[in-house]
Amino acid sequence: MTSEEKQQEFMALLNPVQHKIERYILSMTHNRDTARDLLHDTLLRAYQNFDSLRNKEAFLSYLFTIASNVHKRSFRHKKFRADYDEDFAMEIPDRGTMPDTAADIAIMYRAMETLSEPMREAVLMFEVGGMSLQEIQQIQGSTLSNIKQRVARGRRRLAELLRVHE
């Protein structure tokens, strides 16, 4: 396969799922600039190792796995713990989001940070990334039953933290 053919095939697989991987990465990082860097690193690694991808139908799972691994390595010890960060707040572009909605989102992000890393990843991949439980199982390398438990327990814990009554 020529370099141009490889690039065309990669882009053909990326275009339909790009918005999903972008949303997933932004949900993990909570910062547009950091998310952009992580997305670029993810896509670069995905392209460099594209020849090793055996099943092209698993491309989205391939991207999610790379993004998760890059994020774990790069940001393992850098967790957002402040209640309010003026610089971060000033970077958020005003796109008509109501202040109460922005506050709800910030509360949700803080609640997500209380979940264990595998549980948070599973909930994000399922709820934000729209991935199936089987795809999450492939990425996290666990049993399907364990993935179901992570998602259910994560949702239940978030509902408790956010005082949501189902």
TORNU-667812 format. One record per residue (C-alpha): chain; y, x, z; residue in one letter. Coordinates in steps of 0.1 Angstrom, whole numbers. Example, Ala and Ser with C-alpha at 12.3 -4.5 7.8 and 13.67 -1.06 7.14 Angstrom:
TORNU-667812
+-----+-------+-------+-------+------+
| mol | north |  east |    up | type |
+-----+-------+-------+-------+------+
|   A |   -45 |   123 |    78 |    A |
|   A |   -11 |   137 |    71 |    S |
+-----+-------+-------+-------+------+
END
This chain:
TORNU-667812
+-----+-------+-------+-------+------+
| mol | north |  east |    up | type |
+-----+-------+-------+-------+------+
|   A |     0 |     0 |     0 |    M |
|   A |    34 |    14 |   -10 |    T |
|   A |    62 |    16 |    15 |    S |
|   A |    81 |   -11 |    -3 |    E |
|   A |    50 |   -34 |    -2 |    E |
|   A |    46 |   -27 |    35 |    K |
|   A |    82 |   -36 |    41 |    Q |
|   A |    80 |   -68 |    21 |    Q |
|   A |    48 |   -79 |    39 |    E |
|   A |    63 |   -71 |    73 |    F |
|   A |    95 |   -91 |    66 |    M |
|   A |    75 |  -120 |    52 |    A |
|   A |    56 |  -122 |    85 |    L |
|   A |    87 |  -116 |   106 |    L |
|   A |   111 |  -141 |    91 |    N |
|   A |    93 |  -173 |   103 |    P |
|   A |    88 |  -161 |   138 |    V |
|   A |   120 |  -140 |   144 |    Q |
|   A |   138 |  -167 |   164 |    H |
|   A |   108 |  -170 |   188 |    K |
|   A |   106 |  -133 |   196 |    I |
|   A |   144 |  -132 |   200 |    E |
|   A |   144 |  -161 |   224 |    R |
|   A |   115 |  -145 |   244 |    Y |
|   A |   133 |  -111 |   246 |    I |
|   A |   166 |  -127 |   257 |    L |
|   A |   148 |  -147 |   284 |    S |
|   A |   132 |  -114 |   297 |    M |
|   A |   165 |   -94 |   297 |    T |
|   A |   192 |  -120 |   305 |    H |
|   A |   216 |   -98 |   285 |    N |
|   A |   224 |  -100 |   248 |    R |
|   A |   230 |   -62 |   244 |    D |
|   A |   199 |   -53 |   262 |    T |
|   A |   179 |   -79 |   243 |    A |
|   A |   192 |   -65 |   210 |    R |
|   A |   181 |   -30 |   220 |    D |
|   A |   147 |   -43 |   231 |    L |
|   A |   143 |   -63 |   199 |    L |
|   A |   151 |   -32 |   178 |    H |
|   A |   126 |   -11 |   197 |    D |
|   A |   100 |   -38 |   194 |    T |
|   A |   105 |   -42 |   157 |    L |
|   A |   105 |    -5 |   151 |    L |
|   A |    72 |     0 |   169 |    R |
|   A |    58 |   -30 |   152 |    A |
|   A |    67 |   -17 |   118 |    Y |
|   A |    55 |    18 |   126 |    Q |
|   A |    21 |     5 |   137 |    N |
|   A |    19 |   -23 |   112 |    F |
|   A |   -10 |    -7 |    93 |    D |
|   A |   -31 |   -10 |   125 |    S |
|   A |   -27 |   -48 |   126 |    L |
|   A |   -60 |   -62 |   115 |    R |
|   A |   -53 |   -99 |   117 |    N |
|   A |   -20 |  -108 |   101 |    K |
|   A |   -22 |  -143 |   115 |    E |
|   A |   -18 |  -128 |   150 |    A |
|   A |    16 |  -112 |   141 |    F |
|   A |    36 |  -132 |   167 |    L |
|   A |    11 |  -122 |   194 |    S |
|   A |    14 |   -86 |   182 |    Y |
|   A |    52 |   -88 |   185 |    L |
|   A |    51 |  -104 |   220 |    F |
|   A |    26 |   -78 |   232 |    T |
|   A |    49 |   -49 |   220 |    I |
|   A |    80 |   -65 |   235 |    A |
|   A |    63 |   -70 |   268 |    S |
|   A |    50 |   -35 |   269 |    N |
|   A |    83 |   -19 |   259 |    V |
|   A |   102 |   -41 |   285 |    H |
|   A |    78 |   -31 |   312 |    K |
|   A |    81 |     6 |   305 |    R |
|   A |   119 |     5 |   300 |    S |
|   A |   130 |   -19 |   327 |    F |
|   A |   103 |   -18 |   354 |    R |
|   A |   126 |    -5 |   381 |    H |
|   A |   158 |   -21 |   369 |    K |
|   A |   158 |   -57 |   382 |    K |
|   A |   189 |   -78 |   384 |    F |
|   A |   194 |   -87 |   421 |    R |
|   A |   231 |   -95 |   424 |    A |
|   A |   243 |  -130 |   430 |    D |
|   A |   273 |  -126 |   407 |    Y |
|   A |   282 |   -98 |   384 |    D |
|   A |   318 |  -100 |   370 |    E |
|   A |   311 |   -76 |   341 |    D |
|   A |   280 |   -96 |   331 |    F |
|   A |   299 |  -129 |   334 |    A |
|   A |   327 |  -116 |   311 |    M |
|   A |   301 |  -105 |   285 |    E |
|   A |   288 |  -141 |   281 |    I |
|   A |   304 |  -156 |   250 |    P |
|   A |   319 |  -190 |   254 |    D |
|   A |   300 |  -212 |   230 |    R |
|   A |   310 |  -245 |   246 |    G |
|   A |   285 |  -242 |   274 |    T |
|   A |   297 |  -262 |   303 |    M |
|   A |   302 |  -242 |   336 |    P |
|   A |   276 |  -263 |   354 |    D |
|   A |   250 |  -256 |   327 |    T |
|   A |   257 |  -219 |   328 |    A |
|   A |   253 |  -220 |   366 |    A |
|   A |   220 |  -239 |   362 |    D |
|   A |   208 |  -212 |   338 |    I |
|   A |   218 |  -184 |   362 |    A |
|   A |   199 |  -202 |   390 |    I |
|   A |   169 |  -206 |   368 |    M |
|   A |   169 |  -168 |   359 |    Y |
|   A |   171 |  -159 |   396 |    R |
|   A |   142 |  -183 |   403 |    A |
|   A |   122 |  -167 |   375 |    M |
|   A |   127 |  -133 |   390 |    E |
|   A |   108 |  -144 |   422 |    T |
|   A |    76 |  -149 |   402 |    L |
|   A |    51 |  -121 |   397 |    S |
|   A |    54 |  -102 |   365 |    E |
|   A |    22 |  -116 |   349 |    P |
|   A |    32 |  -152 |   360 |    M |
|   A |    68 |  -149 |   347 |    R |
|   A |    55 |  -135 |   314 |    E |
|   A |    30 |  -163 |   310 |    A |
|   A |    56 |  -190 |   318 |    V |
|   A |    82 |  -174 |   294 |    L |
|   A |    57 |  -171 |   266 |    M |
|   A |    44 |  -206 |   270 |    F |
|   A |    77 |  -224 |   277 |    E |
|   A |   103 |  -203 |   258 |    V |
|   A |    81 |  -186 |   232 |    G |
|   A |    61 |  -217 |   224 |    G |
|   A |    29 |  -197 |   224 |    M |
|   A |    -5 |  -213 |   230 |    S |
|   A |   -25 |  -204 |   260 |    L |
|   A |   -50 |  -186 |   238 |    Q |
|   A |   -22 |  -164 |   224 |    E |
|   A |   -10 |  -156 |   259 |    I |
|   A |   -46 |  -147 |   268 |    Q |
|   A |   -48 |  -122 |   240 |    Q |
|   A |   -15 |  -106 |   250 |    I |
|   A |   -22 |  -104 |   287 |    Q |
|   A |   -59 |   -96 |   284 |    G |
|   A |   -70 |  -121 |   310 |    S |
|   A |   -93 |  -152 |   311 |    T |
|   A |   -81 |  -185 |   297 |    L |
|   A |   -85 |  -200 |   331 |    S |
|   A |   -64 |  -174 |   347 |    N |
|   A |   -36 |  -179 |   321 |    I |
|   A |   -37 |  -217 |   328 |    K |
|   A |   -34 |  -210 |   365 |    Q |
|   A |    -5 |  -186 |   360 |    R |
|   A |    15 |  -211 |   339 |    V |
|   A |     7 |  -241 |   362 |    A |
|   A |    15 |  -221 |   394 |    R |
|   A |    46 |  -206 |   379 |    G |
|   A |    59 |  -240 |   369 |    R |
|   A |    50 |  -255 |   403 |    R |
|   A |    67 |  -226 |   421 |    R |
|   A |    99 |  -230 |   399 |    L |
|   A |    99 |  -267 |   406 |    A |
|   A |    98 |  -259 |   444 |    E |
|   A |   125 |  -233 |   442 |    L |
|   A |   147 |  -255 |   421 |    L |
|   A |   139 |  -286 |   441 |    R |
|   A |   127 |  -305 |   411 |    V |
|   A |   105 |  -335 |   418 |    H |
|   A |    80 |  -342 |   390 |    E |
+-----+-------+-------+-------+------+
END
